[in-house]
Amino acid sequence: MLRLLTLLLMLTLLLPAGMAEAPLALSDDLCGVYTWPEGAPEAEASYVYRYTYPQLSGEGDIALTINNVFDYESSDALGFECPMIGSGHPAEEGQMRVEITYEIVHMSNKALSVRTDKVMTVGDTRSHIVKGYTFSLSGSRAGTVTSLPYLLGIVQDAETDEWLIDRQIAKAEDCAREMVWALVEQEMKKDGSLIYEDITLEEFAWGFFPEEDFFLDEKGDFVFYVQENVIAPQEAGPFFFTIPLDALMDEI
């Protein structure tokens, strides 16, 4: 928590004057737990869903917009995912636990990047899903989740030409996918690598979406993630590949 407070404090100090109606600062986490049967004590439940998301304090538009993203994630899960999965999980298989945690991985005067980890366990079976949220903190899209071409600057916030936007999205995706694939091939050659030896670029592309499958690290470089079961067995977990911003821009 101290690390998160420090990051948010630095973020507040770096924000240009007038960019938000109120300074950004970390508020109490958005936390909750759901059990099935509904209301059952965790020890007796067949399904337990627990989540923790960040929240920003203040009434400024940026803070409210960011908070709304995580409000929606939690309310949508509680309204649909949890009842559906909870009621459908056979109690005889043992308790299913789902836990969502987060880390603030980047802050600057331009962007705030949050990584969430969703870990699901049933007995000895464990699965792990990563999700990145990178919020723009300036311009007309301030407070909203932004994507690769906007962060690279090859699509401007005010752009309305759908043909140009689609073209630039495809350009950014193709470039990032090829660069990450080159890193996958390097990883594949290492001793003890769990990456499938016969996986192809076409198969890889079906499970990796570079426009959205990333977060920013502390330096502002892109960390692209490949979910488990895409390039290796589930037990290998997700894979992370860092590409410096300058290297990506050189290839675009």
Backbone as a ProteinNet text record, in pm:
[ID]
protein_1_A
[PRIMARY]
MLRLLTLLLMLTLLLPAGMAEAPLALSDDLCGVYTWPEGAPEAEASYVYRYTYPQLSGEGDIALTINNVFDYESSDALGFECPMIGSGHPAEEGQMRVEITYEIVHMSNKALSVRTDKVMTVGDTRSHIVKGYTFSLSGSRAGTVTSLPYLLGIVQDAETDEWLIDRQIAKAEDCAREMVWALVEQEMKKDGSLIYEDITLEEFAWGFFPEEDFFLDEKGDFVFYVQENVIAPQEAGPFFFTIPLDALMDEI
[TERTIARY]
82.3	0	86.7	200.6	288.3	340.8	375.4	425.2	318.4	194	84.3	59.4	64	43.8	151.8	275.8	386.6	367.1	326.6	305.3	195.8	86	-24.4	11.2	90	134.6	222.2	313.4	398.5	315.2	214.6	125.7	55.7	9.5	-58.2	34.4	158.9	253.9	291.6	284.6	325.2	214.7	90	-20.1	-12.8	-26.1	-24.8	-144.2	-126.4	-235	-352.2	-473.6	-593.4	-632.9	-556.4	-588	-704.9	-724.5	-836.4	-900	-1025.2	-1095.6	-1044.5	-989.5	-936	-813	-715.2	-593.7	-627.8	-547.5	-565	-491.9	-558.3	-498.2	-568.2	-496.7	-551.6	-654.2	-767.6	-871.1	-873.5	-971.3	-985	-1012.4	-954.9	-977	-1124.4	-1162.3	-1294.9	-1284.8	-1342.3	-1329	-1465.8	-1471.3	-1595.2	-1575.5	-1673.9	-1669	-1809.8	-1817.1	-1944.5	-1929.3	-2030.4	-2026.1	-2151.1	-2134.5	-2248.3	-2248.5	-2362.8	-2492.5	-2481	-2560.8	-2550	-2561	-2462.2	-2459.9	-2398.2	-2356.1	-2296.8	-2161.8	-2123.9	-1989.5	-1885.4	-1772.8	-1671	-1631.4	-1619.1	-1575.8	-1676.4	-1801.9	-1905.6	-1947.2	-1898.5	-1940.6	-1873	-1943.8	-1883.8	-1811.9	-1842.5	-1782.2	-1757.9	-1635.5	-1598.8	-1530.6	-1583	-1529.1	-1490	-1362.3	-1313.3	-1236.8	-1262	-1196.9	-1146.5	-1039.2	-983.1	-938.5	-995.8	-961.6	-920.4	-840.6	-803.4	-918.2	-916.5	-1009.8	-933.5	-969.9	-909.3	-1006.4	-954	-1039.7	-1063	-1157	-1185.7	-1303.8	-1352.6	-1469.5	-1434.2	-1306.8	-1266.4	-1310.3	-1324.5	-1371.6	-1280.2	-1148.5	-1054.8	-1071	-1071.7	-1086.1	-1218.3	-1325.7	-1457	-1464.7	-1405.4	-1409.4	-1330.5	-1212.7	-1132.3	-1205.4	-1261	-1334.5	-1451.1	-1518.2	-1633.1	-1595	-1471.5	-1426.1	-1426.2	-1372.8	-1364.1	-1497.3	-1577.5	-1713.5	-1789.6	-1773.4	-1843.9	-1792.3	-1659.8	-1602.3	-1659.9	-1668	-1716	-1866.5	-1943.8	-2089.2	-2131.3	-2060.1	-2092.3	-2065.4	-1952.6	-1920.3	-2022.9	-2058.9	-2153.4	-2293	-2327.7	-2461.1	-2477	-2366.8	-2378.7	-2282.1	-2151.6	-2051.6	-2065.9	-2074.6	-2075.4	-2197.2	-2319.5	-2434.4	-2431.5	-2386.4	-2385.3	-2283.3	-2159.9	-2055.9	-2080.5	-2120	-2143.8	-2251.3	-2362.5	-2473	-2440.5	-2347.1	-2314.5	-2196.5	-2126.5	-2008.8	-2051.2	-2016.2	-2053.2	-1981.2	-2056.4	-1997.8	-1902.7	-1929.2	-1845	-1703.3	-1679.5	-1545.1	-1459.1	-1518.8	-1445.5	-1469.4	-1429.1	-1455.4	-1378.9	-1448.2	-1384.2	-1361.1	-1237.1	-1203.1	-1151.9	-1202.4	-1156.6	-1109.5	-988.5	-936.8	-875.9	-920.4	-867.7	-791.7	-666.3	-583.1	-527.2	-468	-415.6	-281.5	-212.8	-89.5	-84.5	-51.1	-27.5	116.3	133.5	265.6	331.2	254	313	233.1	302.4	238.9	328.7	265.2	334.9	232.8	272.9	176.3	85.9	114.6	35.4	-52	-8.8	-81.8	-69.4	-171.4	-172.1	-202.2	-117.5	-134.2	-153.3	-257.3	-292.5	-292.3	-229.9	-233.2	-319.6	-412	-490.2	-457.7	-465.7	-442.1	-562.9	-620.3	-736.7	-692	-688.4	-642.4	-761.3	-780.9	-891.8	-836.1	-884.3	-837.6	-956	-941	-1034.2	-947.9	-939	-849.8	-706.6	-642.7	-504.5	-493.9	-605.7	-606.2	-607.1	-518	-504.9	-493.8	-566.7	-554.3	-535.8	-477.9	-434.2	-459.3	-536.9	-565.8	-514.6	-441.2	-386.5	-468.3	-484.3	-549.7	-484	-457.8	-398	-497.1	-495	-576.1	-479.4	-469.5	-385.2	-474.6	-476.9	-564.9	-487.2	-542.8	-487.9	-518.8	-423.2	-443.1	-437.9	-440.1	-437.4	-521.9	-556.6	-632.1	-779.6	-848.4	-993.1	-1031.6	-935.6	-964.2	-918.5	-888.7	-837.9	-935	-881.8	-961.7	-1010.5	-1000	-1049.9	-936.8	-973.3	-874.8	-831.1	-701.9	-650.2	-584.7	-555.7	-501.7	-369.5	-308.2	-172.8	-153.4	-235.2	-207.8	-217.1	-304	-313.3	-189.6	-141.4	-21.9	101.9	104.3	217.6	208.9	92.6	75.2	45.8	17	-12.2	-161.4	-240.7	-380.1	-398.2	-447.6	-468.2	-605.2	-617.2	-742.5	-860.6	-837.4	-947	-975.6	-902.3	-920.3	-1058.6	-1126.8	-1260.1	-1268.4	-1161.9	-1160.2	-1148.8	-1258.6	-1260.1	-1163.8	-1151.7	-1058.1	-915.7	-878.1	-742.8	-720.3	-819.1	-805	-784.4	-867.1	-854.3	-718.4	-673.3	-544.1	-430.8	-435	-328.7	-333.5	-454.1	-466.4	-401.4	-433.6	-376.6	-224.5	-176.5	-31.3	37.9	-19.6	39.5	32.4	-81.2	-97.7	0.3	11.5	101.5	245.2	286	422.9	449.1	360.8	379.6	373.3	282.2	269.2	396.9	453.6	576.4	692.8	699.4	808.6	794.3	671.5	650.5	674.6	634.4	657	806.7	887.7	1032.6	1084.5	1026.9	1066.4	1016.8	899.6	848.5	944.3	988.9	1081.7	1213.1	1259.8	1380.9	1358.6	1244.5	1211.6	1199.2	1148.1	1127.2	1260.4	1368.5	1498	1573.1	1522.9	1591.7	1572.6	1672.8	1663.3	1547.7	1467.9	1357	1234.9	1234.9	1120.3	994.6	882.3	755.3	672	723	647.6	636.8	518.7	494.3	593.7	660	760.7	701	575.9	515.8	417.4	413.1	319.5	361	263.5	290	248.5	295.4	257.8	107	46.3	-97.8	-173.9	-129.9	-194.4	-174.4	-54.1	-23.3	-115.8	-140	-221.3	-365.1	-413.1	-550.3	-569.4	-461.4	-474.7	-404.4	-350.6	-276.9	-326.5	-368.9	-428.7	-351.1	-245	-151.3	-211	-322.7	-383.3	-423.3	-459.1	-509.1	-431.4	-359.1	-294	-158.3	-160.9	-36.4	-65.4	41.9	40.7	175.6	191.2	317.4	395.7	527.1	608.1	650.6	733.8	770.6	839.5	911.2	982.3	894.7	774	687.1	702.5	777.5	789.7	668.5	643.7	527.6	560.1	474	482.8	362	386.9	280	266.4	143.5	122.2	47.5	85.7	20.4	-40.8	-171.8	-241.6	-197.4	-215.8	-183.3	-268.4	-216.4	-282.4	-273.9	-205.1	-193	-67.8	46.7	171.7	236.3	177.4	234.6	123	147	45	8	-106.5	-158.7	-62.4	7.9	96.6	212.5	239.6	345.1	300.6	169.4	117.7	126.7	92.6	104	251	275.4	409.2	408.6	523.2	534.8	657.1	637.8	745.4	752.5	867.4	885.2	949.9	890.1	944.8	957.7	1078.6	1096.1	1015.6	965.8	886.4	965.3	1093.7	1173.6	1187	1203.6	1217.9	1088.7	977	849.7	828.1	861.2	845	936.1	1054.7	1146	1089.9	1010.6	956.6	825.2	756	624.8	638.5
-120.1	0	126.4	124.7	241.3	274.1	168.3	190.9	255.5	209.6	265.3	410.5	442	579.1	670.7	621.4	700.1	729.4	626	644	745.7	736	828.6	969.6	983.6	1115.6	1178.8	1100.4	1151	1190.4	1108.4	1137.6	1271.1	1296.5	1421.7	1540.3	1527.5	1636.7	1663.5	1560.2	1575	1627.2	1624	1664.9	1814.4	1852.8	1994.6	2065.5	2192.6	2270.3	2277.8	2265.1	2277.6	2153.6	2047.6	1927	1852.8	1865.6	1799.8	1898	1873	1962.1	1947.1	1833.3	1809.5	1722	1736.2	1653.2	1504.7	1423.8	1279.9	1228.2	1147.4	1084.2	951.1	859.1	726.7	730.3	669	655.6	510.8	476.7	338.6	248.3	129.5	33.3	-2.5	-37.1	-92.5	-243.5	-291.8	-432.8	-496.6	-626.1	-697	-846.5	-919.9	-1065.8	-1116.9	-1219.5	-1283.8	-1432.6	-1491.6	-1636	-1702.2	-1827.3	-1910.9	-2038.6	-2076	-2007.1	-1864.8	-1775.2	-1633.9	-1611.9	-1539.4	-1507.2	-1613.1	-1725.9	-1832.6	-1789.2	-1832.9	-1805.9	-1864.3	-1799.3	-1844.7	-1990.1	-2030.4	-2167.5	-2270.8	-2230.5	-2325	-2308.4	-2205.9	-2176.1	-2267.5	-2298.5	-2375.3	-2283	-2153.3	-2055	-1926.1	-1873.8	-1749.1	-1658.2	-1537.9	-1438.9	-1314.9	-1281.1	-1167.6	-1073.7	-944.9	-849.5	-728.1	-669.8	-545	-462.7	-343.7	-252.5	-117.8	-39.9	92.8	192.3	293.5	404.4	533	638.2	768.8	858.5	946.5	1036.5	1164.4	1243.1	1370	1361.2	1477.8	1486.6	1530.7	1533.5	1572.9	1470.2	1516.3	1428.1	1307.8	1329.5	1219.6	1110.4	1149.7	1051	977	1049.3	985.9	889.6	928.7	842.9	714.8	727.5	608.6	518.3	577.8	498	424.1	488.2	425.1	298.4	295.2	174.8	55.2	73.3	-37.3	-63.8	41.3	19.6	-73.3	-48.4	-130.8	-274.3	-290.7	-425.8	-507.3	-446.8	-520.4	-545.2	-443.7	-460.8	-557.5	-555.7	-648.7	-792.4	-813.7	-948.6	-995.7	-908.1	-947	-972.4	-901.1	-916.1	-1032.5	-1073.8	-1176.5	-1293.9	-1263.4	-1371.2	-1454.5	-1389.1	-1462.3	-1553.8	-1504.3	-1594.4	-1710.2	-1681.1	-1784.6	-1893.5	-1852.5	-1951	-2017.4	-1938.2	-1994.1	-2100.5	-2072.3	-2169	-2290.4	-2276	-2387.6	-2470.8	-2427.2	-2502.5	-2618.8	-2742.2	-2858.4	-2857.1	-2861.1	-2854.8	-2970.7	-3085.6	-3202.8	-3186.2	-3087.7	-3063.8	-2985.1	-2940.6	-2859.4	-2712.2	-2633.2	-2489.5	-2425	-2341.3	-2257.9	-2120.4	-2073.3	-1940.3	-1853.9	-1733	-1634.7	-1512.3	-1466.7	-1348.6	-1252.9	-1127.7	-1024.1	-922.9	-900.2	-800.6	-705.7	-596.6	-499	-444.3	-382.5	-309.1	-189.5	-74.2	42.8	34.2	17.8	-13.6	103.9	209.2	324.8	449.4	559.1	689.5	793.1	890.3	1002.9	1113.4	1222.9	1329.2	1296.4	1185.1	1147.3	1025	934.1	807.6	746.6	671.5	588.3	446.5	351.6	214.2	121.7	40.4	-52.8	-194.2	-285.2	-427.1	-501	-582.2	-667.4	-813	-893.4	-1037.4	-1109.9	-1195.8	-1274.8	-1420.8	-1469.6	-1606	-1690.9	-1802.4	-1893.7	-2029.1	-2082.9	-2212.8	-2303.1	-2428.8	-2534.8	-2655.3	-2688.3	-2796.3	-2762	-2851.5	-2828.8	-2756.3	-2722.3	-2654.2	-2504.1	-2437.8	-2293.2	-2229.6	-2121.5	-2045.2	-1897.7	-1825.2	-1687.6	-1603.2	-1495.6	-1404.4	-1265.4	-1204.9	-1070.9	-971.9	-850.8	-746.6	-613.2	-535.1	-404.1	-293.5	-190.3	-71	47.6	112.3	230.5	350.4	443.4	558.8	680.3	747.7	875.6	979.6	1067.9	1171.2	1312.4	1321.8	1453.5	1449.4	1566	1575.2	1543.1	1529.9	1508.8	1370.5	1276.4	1140.2	1117.5	1223.5	1210.7	1132.8	1034.3	950.7	822.8	811.5	692.4	593.4	467.4	365.1	388.9	398.5	424.9	300	302.9	185.1	218.2	116.3	126.3	240.7	253.7	359.5	500.4	522.6	654.8	683.7	583.4	603.8	627.2	564.2	583.1	716	779.2	907.7	898.7	777.5	766	783.4	793.5	837.3	947.7	1061.9	1174.7	1166.1	1225.4	1219.6	1271.7	1376.8	1442.2	1379.7	1275.8	1214.9	1151.3	1178.9	1123.3	1040.7	1038.1	961.4	812.1	740.2	598.9	516.3	548	473.3	489.9	613.9	639.4	572.2	580.9	518.1	368.1	302.4	157.6	122.7	204.6	180.3	189.2	289.7	308.2	201.1	159.3	49.9	-75.6	-108.7	-228.1	-217.2	-98.6	-76.2	-101.3	-45.2	-62.2	-207.9	-272	-411.9	-502.4	-485.3	-570.4	-555.6	-431.4	-406	-469.7	-445.2	-498.7	-651.1	-707.5	-853.7	-918.5	-862.3	-918.7	-906.5	-794.8	-776.5	-872.2	-889.7	-984	-1126.5	-1158.2	-1292.8	-1323.4	-1223.5	-1244.6	-1278.8	-1215.6	-1246.8	-1385.1	-1424.1	-1559.2	-1662.8	-1638.8	-1732.5	-1742.2	-1629.9	-1634	-1716.9	-1696.5	-1771.3	-1919.5	-1951.6	-2090.4	-2167.2	-2095.8	-2159.1	-2183.8	-2129	-2144.5	-2284.9	-2333	-2464.5	-2465.6	-2571.4	-2585.5	-2502.9	-2439.6	-2357.9	-2444	-2391.8	-2462.9	-2422.3	-2329.6	-2283.6	-2397.5	-2410.7	-2516.6	-2504.2	-2614.6	-2611.2	-2589.7	-2631	-2624.1	-2509	-2416.1	-2305.6	-2215.5	-2162	-2075.7	-1932.6	-1840.9	-1700.6	-1684.2	-1758.3	-1749.3	-1794.1	-1902.8	-1950.2	-1850.6	-1795	-1694.8	-1573.9	-1531.1	-1412.1	-1430.1	-1553.8	-1578.7	-1551	-1556.2	-1541.3	-1420.8	-1333.4	-1216.6	-1093.3	-991.7	-871.9	-749.6	-713.1	-610.8	-473.1	-442.6	-311.1	-290.1	-399.2	-389.6	-474	-576.6	-669.6	-616.7	-509.2	-449.2	-362.9	-328.6	-220.1	-151	-40.2	32.8	4.4	-6.8	-24.4	111.8	112.4	237.3	334.9	283.2	369.5	415.7	363	397.5	305.7	197	98	5.8	-57.7	-144.8	-285.7	-338.3	-477.4	-549.2	-628.7	-704.1	-838.2	-879.8	-1007	-1103	-1228.9	-1336.8	-1429	-1446.4	-1524.7	-1671.3	-1739.8	-1881.9	-1958.9	-2071.5	-2159.5	-2110.1	-1998.2	-1947.4	-2001.4	-1986.5	-2032	-2145	-2180.5	-2284.6	-2343.3	-2457.1	-2516.8	-2424.4	-2449.6	-2363.2	-2348.2	-2454.6	-2448.8	-2350	-2309.6	-2211.3	-2071	-2049.4	-1918.4	-1818.5	-1693.2	-1588.1	-1557.2	-1503.2	-1459.4	-1307.3	-1244.9	-1099.8	-1064.6	-973.9	-933.6	-781.1	-726.7	-582.1	-530.7	-429	-363.8	-214.9	-161.4	-18.2	66.8	178.2	267.4	310.3	344.3	388.8	281.6	155.4	45.6	27.1	39.9	25	140.5	260.9	375.9	367.2	311.9	297.5	206.5	106.7	10.2	55.6	146.5	192.3	269.3
0	0	0	73.8	78.2	-60.6	-137.5	-272.9	-360.4	-344.1	-422.5	-385.8	-255.1	-211.7	-267.3	-268.4	-320.9	-468.7	-545	-687.5	-715.9	-641.3	-664.6	-621.9	-515.9	-473.9	-580.6	-637.8	-744.4	-864.8	-894.2	-1006.2	-985.3	-862.9	-832.2	-856.5	-815.4	-828.4	-972.8	-1056.9	-1196.1	-1286	-1242.2	-1327.3	-1356.2	-1483.3	-1515.5	-1453.4	-1421.4	-1361.8	-1458	-1401.8	-1481.6	-1556.6	-1546.4	-1622.1	-1561	-1431.9	-1365.8	-1269.5	-1236.5	-1145.6	-1003.1	-969	-835.8	-848.4	-755.6	-764	-753.5	-820.7	-810.5	-687.8	-612.6	-495.3	-472.3	-412.1	-387.7	-275.5	-298.2	-197.7	-148.8	-67.5	-22.9	-142.2	-138.7	-246.5	-258.5	-380.9	-404.7	-382.9	-275.6	-237.2	-221	-239.9	-217.5	-224.9	-177.2	-183.3	-211	-292.6	-327.3	-300.4	-243	-219.6	-274.4	-311.4	-353.9	-269.7	-215.3	-219.1	-165.8	-221.9	-188.4	-37.8	12.9	154.5	242.5	184.6	264.8	321	441.4	492.3	395.8	384.3	288.3	310.9	435.3	464.5	415	400.5	359.7	213.9	147.9	11.7	-88.9	-196.5	-305.7	-403.5	-395.2	-487.2	-410.7	-420.1	-352.9	-454.3	-468.2	-562.2	-481.7	-484.6	-406	-499.2	-486.4	-576	-498.9	-551.7	-501	-620.7	-635.1	-743.8	-684.7	-759	-709.2	-724.4	-639.7	-650.2	-622.2	-692.8	-673.6	-599.6	-516.4	-440.7	-519.8	-474.1	-538.9	-632.8	-671.3	-757.8	-899.1	-933.4	-1067.9	-1171.2	-1294.7	-1401.5	-1422.8	-1414.9	-1440.3	-1334.8	-1209.1	-1101.8	-1112.8	-1138.9	-1147.9	-1265.4	-1378.2	-1496.8	-1474.4	-1411.7	-1382.1	-1283.2	-1178.4	-1079.9	-1143	-1237.4	-1302.1	-1377.5	-1430	-1500.7	-1406.3	-1286.7	-1192.4	-1122.5	-1106.3	-1056.8	-1151.2	-1280.1	-1379	-1376.4	-1368.8	-1367.8	-1252.5	-1135.1	-1018.1	-1025.8	-1062.3	-1066.7	-1175.8	-1288.5	-1396.6	-1353	-1284.1	-1236.4	-1133.2	-1041.1	-936	-992.1	-1099.1	-1154.8	-1250.6	-1314.4	-1418	-1398	-1396.3	-1389.7	-1263	-1149.3	-1023	-1007.4	-1026.8	-1013.7	-1113.9	-1235.7	-1338.4	-1305.6	-1274.5	-1246.5	-1111.5	-1012.4	-879.6	-879.7	-946.5	-948.7	-1033.9	-1128.7	-1216.5	-1171.3	-1067.3	-1021.4	-932.5	-969.1	-887.4	-752.6	-645.1	-511.5	-484.9	-549.7	-525.4	-579.6	-665.1	-717.8	-620	-511.5	-415.7	-439.5	-345.8	-354.4	-469.9	-545.5	-647.1	-586.4	-595.7	-545.4	-659.6	-665.2	-763.3	-685.9	-713.4	-645.7	-747.1	-742.8	-831.5	-747.6	-783	-716.6	-821.5	-776.6	-872.4	-827.2	-923.9	-895.9	-989.8	-936.1	-1021	-1069.8	-1200.2	-1255.4	-1327.2	-1352.9	-1420.5	-1385.6	-1368	-1356.2	-1421.6	-1485.7	-1546.3	-1564.6	-1625.3	-1650.7	-1769	-1838.3	-1954.4	-1932	-1845.3	-1833.7	-1695.6	-1659.9	-1539.9	-1585.4	-1547.4	-1592.7	-1472.8	-1479.5	-1372.6	-1429.5	-1357.7	-1393.9	-1293.3	-1342.6	-1253.4	-1281.4	-1176	-1185.6	-1129	-1209.6	-1170	-1159.3	-1037.5	-1012.2	-968.6	-1037.6	-1008.5	-968.2	-857	-810.8	-777.2	-816.3	-777.9	-743.7	-616.3	-576.1	-612.2	-689.1	-731	-863.8	-925.5	-1054.8	-1035.3	-1105.4	-1091.8	-1229.4	-1250.3	-1374.1	-1340.5	-1434.3	-1407.4	-1532.1	-1515.9	-1625.8	-1589.3	-1681	-1661.6	-1744.7	-1692.3	-1769.3	-1737.8	-1841.9	-1824.5	-1856.6	-1774.3	-1797.8	-1802	-1915.3	-1924.5	-1954	-1860.3	-1868.7	-1917.9	-2016.1	-2058.2	-1952	-1925	-1823.5	-1882.1	-2014.2	-2077.5	-2203.8	-2252.4	-2376.4	-2358.1	-2469.7	-2466.8	-2417.2	-2414.3	-2369.2	-2225.3	-2153.1	-2016.5	-1928.9	-1858.9	-1769.7	-1833.2	-1964.6	-2032.9	-2058.9	-2073.2	-2108.5	-2252.7	-2273.4	-2406.2	-2463.3	-2592.3	-2659.2	-2726.9	-2784.2	-2838.5	-2937.8	-3042.9	-3142.5	-3085.6	-2987.3	-2926.5	-2841.5	-2768.2	-2686.9	-2772.4	-2889.6	-2980	-3054.7	-3049.2	-3115.9	-3263.7	-3313.8	-3456.5	-3484.7	-3376.7	-3387	-3283.6	-3328	-3238.7	-3172.9	-3053.6	-2979	-3059.1	-3136	-3207.8	-3344.2	-3380.7	-3513.4	-3525.3	-3637.2	-3661.1	-3788.2	-3866.1	-3990.9	-3957.3	-3969	-3930.8	-4014.2	-4142.4	-4228.3	-4178.7	-4145.1	-4097.3	-3962.1	-3873.1	-3741.5	-3756	-3837.9	-3858.3	-3919.3	-4012.3	-4077.1	-3976.1	-3889.4	-3791.5	-3682.5	-3646.7	-3549.8	-3604.6	-3730	-3793	-3803.2	-3834.1	-3845.2	-3711.9	-3605.4	-3472.5	-3428	-3452.1	-3412.3	-3485.4	-3616.7	-3695.4	-3648.3	-3622.8	-3579	-3442.9	-3347.8	-3213.2	-3213.8	-3289.7	-3293.2	-3347	-3452.8	-3510	-3411.3	-3338.9	-3243.3	-3124.6	-3076.8	-2966.2	-3014.4	-3135.3	-3188.7	-3194.4	-3230.6	-3232.9	-3093.4	-2990.4	-2852.9	-2811.7	-2859.8	-2833	-2892.9	-3013.6	-3078.9	-3001.5	-2946.4	-2864.4	-2738.6	-2674.4	-2553.3	-2583.2	-2699.5	-2739.6	-2746.7	-2778.5	-2797.5	-2666.8	-2556.5	-2428.3	-2373.2	-2302.1	-2238.4	-2138.7	-2146.9	-2054.8	-2089.1	-2204.9	-2243.5	-2255	-2204.9	-2212.5	-2333.1	-2412.9	-2529.2	-2631	-2687.4	-2785.9	-2902	-2934.5	-3040	-3177.9	-3196.2	-3328.8	-3346.1	-3251.4	-3264.5	-3379.9	-3451.8	-3566.2	-3534.2	-3616.4	-3599.8	-3613.8	-3704.6	-3725.7	-3600.7	-3538.8	-3416	-3302.3	-3294.9	-3193.3	-3207	-3331.2	-3355.3	-3310	-3306.1	-3262.5	-3113.7	-3036.8	-2892.2	-2833	-2919.2	-2870.8	-2944.5	-2867.6	-2924.8	-2877	-2949.1	-2899	-2880.5	-2946.1	-2926.3	-2780.4	-2712.2	-2575.6	-2474.9	-2519.3	-2426.5	-2381.4	-2304.9	-2257.3	-2135	-2065.6	-1967.6	-1978.2	-1913.4	-1915.4	-1788.3	-1801.1	-1681.1	-1627.6	-1525.1	-1458.3	-1552.2	-1653.1	-1746.7	-1862.1	-1871	-1982.1	-2100	-2084	-2190.9	-2188.3	-2302	-2314.6	-2265.6	-2180.8	-2139	-2199.6	-2301	-2365.4	-2294.3	-2270.3	-2203.1	-2295.2	-2283.6	-2358.2	-2254	-2261.8	-2160.5	-2164.2	-2051.7	-2046.5	-2147.5	-2189	-2286.2	-2429.5	-2454.9	-2591.9	-2658.8	-2592.8	-2653	-2573.7	-2460.6	-2374.3	-2289.2	-2226.7	-2139.3	-2024.6	-1966.4	-1860.3	-1744.5	-1710.2	-1593.9	-1613	-1737.6	-1762.5	-1723.4	-1712	-1674.8	-1788.3	-1761.1	-1862.8	-1892	-2010.8	-2050.1	-2065	-2032.6	-2040	-2124.3	-2218.2	-2308.2	-2310.9	-2269.9	-2264	-2391.6	-2449.7	-2568.4	-2538.8	-2543.8	-2517.3	-2614.6	-2565.8	-2649.3	-2773.3	-2754.9	-2868.1	-2973.9	-2931.3	-3026.4	-3106.6	-3039.4	-3108.5	-3205.3	-3163.9	-3251.2	-3373.7	-3356.8	-3470.3	-3577.9	-3535.4	-3630.2	-3694.1	-3626.5	-3678.6	-3808.7
[MASK]
++++++++++++++++++++++++++++++++++++++++++++++++++++++++++++++++++++++++++++++++++++++++++++++++++++++++++++++++++++++++++++++++++++++++++++++++++++++++++++++++++++++++++++++++++++++++++++++++++++++++++++++++++++++++++++++++++++++++++++++++++++++++++++

